[in-house]
Amino acid sequence: SDKDIEVEKQDKLEKLKIKNDRRKEKDVMNKLFHAMNFDNVEIAKKIIQGLTPKQRESKQIRAIFLEALKHNKPDIVELILNHNLIELKKFVVSDRPDIVDLYLHEIKK
């Protein structure tokens, strides 16, 4: 029936929208990752300021933050923290307790 065809069209459109949103999020996160790698704080700042609420909650933000920590990118770490993209206490305690262990191990040396 026409109603079934319309429902099917809407379902396909919704799936395409979700796929497109995921692709856009991946592209934005890739740009942010490259800005971090090349220490380009100004580009990283522009990207961060343009993030959607959904992108701000992305797990990829935590991965980029961790890479910035690992590769000594303090300006990027500060930028991420200043824009409240990471809740530091939760990140250290819940997401990455191994970081605490790593630092405690280094202190004991």
trRosetta pair geometry for C-beta under 8 A, 3 or more apart (Angstrom, degrees):
i j d omega theta_ij theta_ji phi_ij phi_ji
1 4 4.9 99 55 6 75 102
1 5 7.1 -139 98 -4 41 88
2 5 5.6 -55 -149 37 34 113
2 6 6.3 36 153 -21 67 106
3 6 5.7 -54 -149 36 31 112
3 7 6.4 31 153 -19 65 105
4 7 5.7 -52 -146 36 31 111
4 8 6.3 33 153 -20 64 106
5 8 5.6 -54 -149 37 31 113
5 9 6.4 34 151 -21 64 104
6 9 5.6 -51 -148 34 32 113
6 10 6.4 32 153 -18 64 105
7 10 5.8 -54 -148 37 31 112
7 11 6.3 34 151 -22 64 107
8 11 5.6 -53 -147 35 31 114
8 12 6.4 30 154 -18 64 105
9 12 5.8 -56 -150 37 31 110
9 13 6.3 31 153 -19 65 107
10 13 5.6 -53 -146 37 31 113
10 14 6.3 33 154 -21 65 105
11 14 5.8 -53 -149 34 29 112
11 15 6.5 29 152 -17 63 106
12 15 5.7 -54 -149 36 32 111
12 16 6.4 32 153 -18 65 106
13 16 5.7 -56 -149 37 31 111
13 17 6.3 34 152 -22 65 105
14 17 5.6 -52 -148 34 32 114
14 18 6.5 33 153 -19 64 104
15 18 5.8 -52 -148 35 32 112
15 19 6.4 32 153 -18 64 107
16 19 5.6 -55 -146 38 32 112
16 20 6.1 32 154 -19 66 108
17 20 5.7 -55 -145 38 29 111
17 21 6.3 32 154 -21 64 106
18 21 5.7 -53 -147 35 29 113
18 22 6.5 30 154 -19 63 105
19 22 5.8 -54 -151 34 30 111
19 23 6.5 30 151 -19 64 106
20 23 5.7 -53 -149 35 33 112
20 24 6.4 33 153 -19 65 105
21 24 5.7 -54 -148 36 31 111
21 25 6.3 32 154 -19 65 106
21 54 7.7 -5 177 101 122 155
22 25 5.7 -54 -147 36 31 112
22 26 6.3 32 154 -20 65 106
23 26 5.7 -55 -149 36 30 112
23 27 6.4 32 152 -20 65 105
24 27 5.7 -54 -149 35 31 112
24 28 6.4 30 154 -18 66 106
25 28 5.8 -55 -148 37 31 110
25 29 6.2 26 155 -15 66 109
25 54 7.2 -79 -94 115 129 106
25 55 5.5 -167 -127 -101 92 92
25 58 6.3 168 -175 -95 120 139
25 60 7.7 147 154 22 98 141
26 29 5.8 -58 -145 40 29 108
26 30 6.2 33 154 -23 64 106
26 60 7.9 156 -114 -60 52 164
27 30 5.7 -54 -148 34 29 113
27 31 6.6 29 153 -18 63 104
28 31 5.8 -54 -153 35 32 111
28 32 6.4 30 150 -17 65 106
28 47 6.4 151 -169 -164 85 105
28 50 7.8 -138 -138 98 125 104
28 51 6.9 132 161 -105 143 77
28 55 6.0 -25 93 -141 149 144
29 32 5.5 -51 -146 38 35 113
29 33 6.2 41 152 -23 66 104
29 55 7.5 -158 -58 -155 90 101
29 58 6.3 -122 -82 131 129 157
29 60 4.1 4 -147 129 147 151
29 61 7.6 -106 -120 -60 105 57
29 64 7.0 -145 -163 -45 87 129
30 33 5.6 -51 -146 35 31 114
30 34 6.4 29 155 -16 64 105
31 34 5.9 -56 -148 38 30 108
31 35 6.3 33 152 -21 65 106
31 43 7.5 -118 165 157 97 113
31 47 5.6 -178 109 -108 112 141
32 35 5.6 -51 -146 35 32 113
32 36 6.4 35 152 -20 64 104
32 44 6.0 84 -144 -131 72 77
32 47 4.8 -169 -83 123 87 150
32 48 7.1 97 -119 -61 121 75
32 60 8.0 115 67 131 127 111
32 61 8.0 -24 118 -106 157 66
32 64 5.8 -16 122 -124 110 163
33 36 5.7 -55 -153 34 30 113
33 37 6.4 32 150 -21 65 105
33 60 7.8 -74 -56 173 112 109
33 64 5.5 -123 -91 -107 73 106
33 67 7.2 39 -140 61 88 158
34 37 5.4 -49 -145 34 36 114
34 38 6.3 12 162 0 67 109
34 40 8.0 0 123 33 72 123
35 38 6.4 -70 -144 50 26 94
35 40 4.5 -95 -152 70 74 100
35 41 7.7 129 164 -81 104 16
35 43 4.3 -147 -119 96 123 108
35 44 3.9 170 128 -66 133 80
35 47 6.2 -168 3 5 156 140
35 76 7.7 148 115 -109 87 119
36 39 7.6 24 -177 -75 31 34
36 44 6.1 90 -64 -98 65 134
36 64 5.7 167 -20 -170 160 100
36 67 6.5 93 125 98 142 114
36 68 5.4 -92 -160 -80 126 98
36 73 5.8 80 -172 146 85 169
36 76 4.6 82 -127 -136 89 159
37 67 7.9 -34 -74 144 77 131
37 71 7.8 -1 -118 106 58 165
39 73 6.3 -152 -97 -133 79 101
39 75 6.8 75 -156 51 84 127
39 76 7.4 -115 -122 -36 53 110
40 43 4.3 14 129 27 119 114
40 44 6.1 143 95 -19 69 90
41 44 5.5 -58 -144 41 32 114
41 45 6.0 38 155 -26 67 105
41 75 4.7 -66 -87 143 130 129
41 76 6.7 -138 -102 -73 79 65
41 79 6.2 180 -150 -55 92 143
42 45 5.7 -51 -148 32 29 114
42 46 6.7 29 153 -17 62 103
43 46 5.7 -52 -150 35 35 111
43 47 6.4 35 152 -19 66 105
44 47 5.7 -56 -149 37 31 111
44 48 6.2 30 154 -19 66 108
44 76 5.9 -82 178 -119 172 90
44 79 5.8 84 117 114 121 163
45 48 5.8 -55 -144 38 29 110
45 49 6.2 28 157 -19 64 108
45 79 5.9 -111 -83 -146 79 130
46 49 5.9 -56 -146 37 28 110
46 50 6.5 15 158 -10 62 113
47 50 6.0 -72 -154 43 28 104
47 51 7.0 51 148 -52 64 89
48 51 5.8 -28 -157 -12 37 117
48 79 6.4 177 -5 155 163 107
48 80 7.3 -145 -111 -97 142 55
48 83 5.1 168 160 11 130 178
48 85 6.8 -91 -145 -50 113 139
49 83 7.6 -120 -74 -121 58 137
51 55 4.2 -135 -163 93 93 120
51 56 4.9 120 127 -63 128 78
51 85 7.8 60 53 -104 165 118
52 55 4.6 94 49 7 76 102
52 56 7.0 -132 94 -10 40 86
53 56 5.5 -51 -149 29 33 117
53 57 6.9 24 155 -13 63 106
54 57 6.0 -65 -159 38 33 106
54 58 7.3 62 142 -54 62 85
55 58 5.3 -17 -161 -22 45 121
55 61 7.8 114 156 -52 65 115
56 61 7.0 32 -165 -56 35 158
56 85 5.9 -126 -157 -120 80 82
57 61 7.7 -164 138 15 7 135
58 61 5.0 115 74 -14 85 93
59 62 5.6 -48 -166 33 52 113
59 63 6.6 53 139 -20 72 103
60 63 5.2 -50 -148 37 43 116
60 64 6.2 45 152 -20 70 101
61 64 5.8 -54 -149 37 31 110
61 65 6.3 35 150 -22 64 106
61 80 7.0 152 -178 -146 96 117
61 85 5.0 -128 -177 166 138 117
61 86 6.7 -164 136 -63 108 87
62 65 5.5 -52 -146 36 32 116
62 66 6.3 35 154 -21 65 104
62 86 6.5 123 -100 -107 69 107
62 91 6.6 -175 -133 -123 102 106
62 95 6.1 -111 -158 -177 142 157
63 66 5.7 -51 -148 35 31 112
63 67 6.5 32 152 -18 63 105
64 67 5.6 -53 -149 37 33 112
64 68 6.4 36 151 -22 65 104
64 76 7.8 -108 154 162 97 126
64 80 7.3 173 103 -91 103 142
65 68 5.6 -54 -151 34 31 113
65 69 6.6 32 150 -18 64 103
65 77 6.8 91 -153 -119 75 69
65 80 5.1 -175 -100 142 99 167
65 85 7.3 -174 -65 103 125 110
65 86 5.1 83 -103 -60 165 150
65 91 7.1 -70 113 -142 146 151
66 69 5.6 -53 -152 35 34 113
66 70 6.2 32 152 -19 67 107
66 96 6.7 164 -103 -83 117 154
67 70 5.6 -53 -142 38 33 111
67 71 5.9 2 166 5 68 114
67 73 7.7 15 119 20 72 132
68 71 6.5 -69 -134 52 22 91
68 73 4.0 -90 -152 66 78 115
68 76 4.2 -131 -130 96 135 119
68 77 4.8 175 128 -62 123 77
68 80 6.9 163 39 -4 160 138
69 72 7.9 23 178 -69 27 33
69 73 7.7 -66 -42 43 21 80
69 77 6.0 92 -75 -95 69 126
69 99 7.4 -7 138 -130 154 134
73 76 4.1 3 135 29 116 118
73 77 6.2 139 94 -22 72 87
74 77 5.3 -53 -142 38 37 115
74 78 6.0 38 158 -20 69 106
75 78 5.7 -53 -147 38 29 112
75 79 6.3 34 151 -23 62 106
76 79 5.5 -51 -146 34 33 115
76 80 6.4 33 155 -18 65 104
77 80 6.0 -57 -151 36 28 109
77 81 6.3 21 154 -13 64 110
78 81 5.8 -59 -145 42 30 108
78 82 5.9 29 158 -20 67 111
79 82 5.9 -55 -140 38 25 109
79 83 6.4 9 162 -5 61 111
80 83 6.3 -69 -149 45 24 99
80 85 4.8 -82 -166 55 76 121
80 86 5.5 33 145 4 109 112
81 84 7.5 32 179 -75 36 32
81 85 7.6 -87 -73 42 22 79
81 86 6.2 -52 -91 59 62 100
81 88 6.3 21 -121 -57 111 114
84 87 7.6 23 -164 -74 74 67
86 91 5.2 16 -179 -52 109 143
87 90 4.2 39 95 23 111 116
87 91 6.3 163 80 -22 55 88
88 91 5.5 -56 -143 35 30 115
88 92 6.2 19 164 -12 67 108
89 92 6.2 -61 -146 40 26 102
89 93 5.8 3 166 0 65 119
90 93 6.3 -66 -130 50 24 96
90 94 5.0 -23 -172 26 67 121
90 95 6.6 59 137 -11 74 101
91 94 7.3 -38 -84 53 8 81
91 95 4.9 -38 -144 42 47 126
91 96 6.0 0 164 24 70 106
92 95 7.6 18 -18 51 13 84
92 96 6.2 -49 -121 72 33 89
92 97 7.3 78 159 -98 52 45
92 99 5.9 -96 -133 74 75 124
92 100 5.9 94 176 -55 96 102
93 97 6.5 23 -163 -87 29 87
93 100 7.6 46 -92 -36 47 142
94 97 7.5 18 -101 -47 4 92
96 99 4.5 42 134 -9 111 112
96 100 7.8 139 117 -9 73 79
97 100 5.5 -43 -166 30 57 114
97 101 6.6 58 139 -18 73 101
98 101 5.2 -51 -149 39 42 116
98 102 6.2 50 150 -26 69 101
99 102 5.5 -49 -149 32 32 115
99 103 6.5 26 155 -12 64 105
100 103 6.0 -59 -150 40 30 106
100 104 6.1 30 153 -19 66 109
101 104 5.7 -56 -143 39 29 111
101 105 6.2 34 155 -23 64 106
102 105 5.8 -55 -151 33 27 113
102 106 6.5 25 152 -17 63 106
103 106 5.5 -52 -147 36 35 112
103 107 6.3 39 153 -23 66 103
104 107 5.6 -51 -148 32 33 114
104 108 6.6 34 153 -22 64 105
105 108 5.9 -57 -153 32 30 112
105 109 7.3 44 148 -36 60 94
106 109 5.9 -39 -162 6 38 117
